[in-house]
Amino acid sequence: MTKPKLIVPKHVWDGAQSEKTKNELEKVPKPVGWRIVLFPLKLQGKTKGGIHLTDDTIQESQITTNICKVLKTGSLCYTDKERYPDGPWCKEGDWVIITRYAGSRVKIDGGELRIINEDEVLAVVDDPRDILPANIL
């Protein structure tokens, strides 16, 4: 099965290749205001017990997961000293827990990103493996 081609008018994009090749993090959208861009935890292709997971199962688990890595934060995140007297709840690189349906989903190659508001973070975890069920690791 071939991938569908993106049809874009010439005045928007001329089809020329980008002058600079970007690394993966540079391709992530820059959040504005008080928003945070997250990457949901993605399961490995095989469980600890040796069961191979299908691509659909891995993709579905990424969509429904509530453990995410903070990729980027907006310029206004956690700047309100009255609302956040103890400082930021999370920073780039942290693993956070959010509600299942929090934020907007942005499809990317290999899964999806979530864009949430700063106050939708429920908790910060050091290592997601500490709280995940052992049968899915």
N, C-alpha and C positions, 0 to 999 in steps of 0.2 A: 504494500500500500504506500503510495506516495504522499508526501506532505502537501497540503494546499498552499498555493503561493499567495503572498500578501499583495493585493492590488492597491497601489497608492498613486494618486495623481502626480504628474511630472512636476507641478509647481511646489509640491510638498517634499518630494525626494526624487533625485535624478537617477538613482540606481548606482551611483558611484560608491566604491568601498570607502570605509572610514580611513582617514589618514593615519590614525593611531589605533593600534590594537589595544583594547581595554582589558584589564583583568576582571574577574568575576565581580568583585566588590564595587568596582567603578560603574558597572552596569546596573546596580541596584538603584532604584529611584531615590532621590533626595527628599526626605519628608519635610513638609513645611509646618511652621508653627509649633504646636505642641504634640505632633504626631511621632510615632515610632514605627520603624520598619522591622519586622520580625521574620525569621525563617523557621517554620515548624520543624520539630524533630522528625527525622526520616529514619525508618527502621532499616536494618540490614536485610539482605536478601535471604538470610538463613537464620533460623532460631538457634538458641543454645542447644536444643535437643536434636538438631540436624534437619528440621523440616524446612524445605525450600518454600519461600513465599512468592506468590505470583506478583507481577507488576501492579495489577489492579489492587491487590491487598495492601501493598506498600503505599500506593498513591492514596488509597482511601484512609489509611492510618495517618498519613500526613495531613489530610484535609480535616480529620476529626480530632487531631491531637490538640492538647492545650499546653504543651511544653514547647517553648520557642526560644531561639537565640536572637538577641538584640543585634541587628546589623547596623542600623543608623538611627540617630535621634534628631528631631527638629531643633531649630535654634532657640525656640521658646520652651522646650521641655524642662519642667521642674524649676523654672526661674521665679515662680511666685513664692516668695518667702513666707507669706501668710498661710498659703495652702500646704506648703512643704517645709515646715520649720526645721526638720531634721535633715534636709537636703534631698537629693535625687533618690528615688526608689530603686532605679537601675541605671546601668550605663552600657555603652557598646561593648559587646562580648559576653554579657551576662546571660544566663539561662533564666527565663521567667515562666510563670504559670499565668495563663489567661483563661477566660471562659471559652467554652467550645465555639460559640458563634460570634466572638468579639471581632470587631474591625472589618475592614474590606479585604477581599481576596484578590490578588493579582497573580495570574498564571504566568509562569516562566518555564523555560526549558528545564525539566527535571523536577517539577513540582509547582509550588506556589509560594508567594510571600503574603504576609498579613501586614496591613497598615492599621494601627490602633491609636486611640488617644492615650495620653500619658497616664490617665487615671484608671485605665482598664487593666493595669498590671495588678495581679492578686498577690503574688509572692515571687521571691528570687530563690533559686536553688543553685547549690555549688556544682552538682553533677546530676544530670537527669537520670542516670542509671541507679541512683540511690532511691528514687521513688517509683520507678517503673516496675510492673510485675516481672518476676524472673522468667516467666515462660515466654515473653516476647523479646527478650534480649539475646 
